[in-house]
Amino acid sequence: MKTIAPNILNQNFETDRPNQIWVADITYIPCRQGRMYLASILDLCTREIVGWRLGSRMTTDLVLGALDDAYKAKKPKEGLIHHSDRGSQYASVEYRKQLEAYKMEASMSRKGNCYDNACIESFHSLLKKELIYLHEISNKATSL
């Protein structure tokens, strides 16, 4: 199984119906006890976060949890485009197999090009500026 998918999305962030294109990424959240990681999946049509997971490690299980939550909540039809960066979590055999099981088409950004995944990057930036950086998160147990 090829681990790097082609860039099907190619910075075309427009779609006219929900559950046609999802974009995914991981960001860190500073905490006095150390970093936490947020894996998010955003629907490009509605700009809704359809799945997310928060954890203390940036693992394949973290992104799989977000994907599973999104799939169960939205039950998209076959052929949804799932776009991410080339992170090892998204390129893992486990993640790619789950995309196949959900009949989703994998798309990945070009190497080192954050603009290819700009919509989810922008969401994470706004989340940090408007929520995270305004409140000190003292411990992981009471975060968000």
C-alpha positions in Angstrom: 0.0 0.0 0.0 1.4 3.4 -1.0 1.6 5.6 2.1 1.7 9.0 0.4 -1.5 9.9 -1.5 -1.7 12.3 -4.5 -2.7 15.9 -3.9 -6.3 15.6 -5.2 -7.5 18.7 -3.5 -4.7 20.9 -4.9 -5.8 24.0 -2.9 -9.4 23.8 -4.3 -11.2 24.6 -1.1 -14.6 25.0 -2.6 -17.4 22.5 -2.4 -21.2 22.9 -2.6 -22.3 20.1 -0.4 -21.4 18.8 3.1 -19.5 15.5 3.4 -17.7 15.8 0.1 -14.3 17.0 1.3 -12.9 16.8 4.8 -9.5 18.3 5.8 -7.5 17.0 8.8 -4.5 18.1 10.9 -3.0 18.0 14.3 -1.9 21.0 16.4 -0.4 21.3 19.8 -1.9 23.1 22.8 0.4 24.4 25.5 -0.3 23.3 29.0 1.8 23.9 32.2 2.1 20.1 32.5 3.4 19.8 28.9 1.9 19.9 25.4 -1.4 18.3 24.5 -2.3 17.5 20.9 -5.6 18.2 19.1 -6.5 16.2 16.0 -9.3 17.9 14.0 -11.3 17.1 10.9 -13.2 20.0 9.2 -15.9 19.8 6.5 -14.9 22.2 3.8 -18.6 23.0 2.9 -20.0 23.8 6.4 -16.7 24.6 8.1 -17.9 22.4 10.9 -15.5 20.3 13.0 -16.9 16.9 12.3 -14.5 15.0 14.4 -11.8 15.7 17.0 -9.6 14.1 19.7 -7.4 15.5 22.4 -4.5 13.6 23.8 -1.1 13.8 25.4 0.7 12.1 22.5 0.7 12.7 18.7 -0.2 9.2 17.7 -2.0 7.3 14.9 -4.6 6.4 17.5 -5.3 10.1 18.1 -6.1 10.8 14.5 -7.9 7.5 14.1 -10.2 8.5 17.0 -11.0 11.8 15.3 -11.7 10.0 12.0 -14.0 7.4 13.7 -15.9 10.1 15.5 -16.4 12.0 12.3 -17.5 9.0 10.4 -20.0 7.9 13.0 -21.4 11.4 13.4 -21.8 12.2 9.7 -22.0 8.8 7.9 -20.7 10.2 4.6 -21.4 8.5 1.3 -18.7 6.7 -0.6 -16.0 8.8 -2.3 -15.5 11.6 0.2 -12.1 13.2 -0.2 -10.0 13.2 3.0 -7.2 15.6 2.8 -4.3 15.8 5.2 -0.6 16.6 5.4 2.0 13.9 5.0 2.4 13.3 8.7 3.3 9.8 9.8 0.0 9.4 11.5 -2.0 10.1 8.3 0.5 8.1 6.2 0.4 5.1 8.5 -0.9 1.7 7.2 -3.6 1.7 9.9 -5.0 5.1 8.9 -4.9 4.4 5.2 -6.7 1.1 5.8 -9.5 2.9 7.8 -9.9 5.4 5.0 -10.4 2.5 2.6 -12.8 0.8 4.9 -14.9 4.0 5.0 -14.6 4.2 1.2 -12.9 7.6 1.4 -10.3 8.9 -1.1 -7.1 9.9 0.4 -5.4 13.2 -0.6 -2.2 14.7 0.8 -0.5 18.0 0.7 2.8 18.4 -1.2 5.9 18.0 0.9 6.5 21.0 3.1 3.5 23.0 1.7 1.3 24.2 4.5 -0.9 26.2 2.0 -2.2 22.9 0.6 -4.0 22.4 4.0 -4.7 26.1 4.7 -8.3 25.7 5.9 -7.6 23.4 8.8 -4.3 25.3 9.6 -6.4 28.5 9.7 -9.0 27.0 12.0 -6.3 25.8 14.5 -4.7 29.3 14.4 -8.0 31.0 15.2 -8.7 28.5 18.0 -5.4 29.3 19.6 -5.7 33.0 19.2 -9.3 33.3 20.4 -9.4 30.6 23.1 -6.2 28.8 24.0 -3.8 31.7 24.4 -6.4 33.7 26.4 -6.6 31.1 29.1 -3.8 29.4 30.9 -4.3 25.6 30.9 -2.8 24.5 34.2 -3.2 20.7 33.9 -4.1 18.2 31.3 -7.0 16.7 33.3 -9.1 20.0 33.3 -8.1 21.2 29.8 -10.7 22.5 27.4 
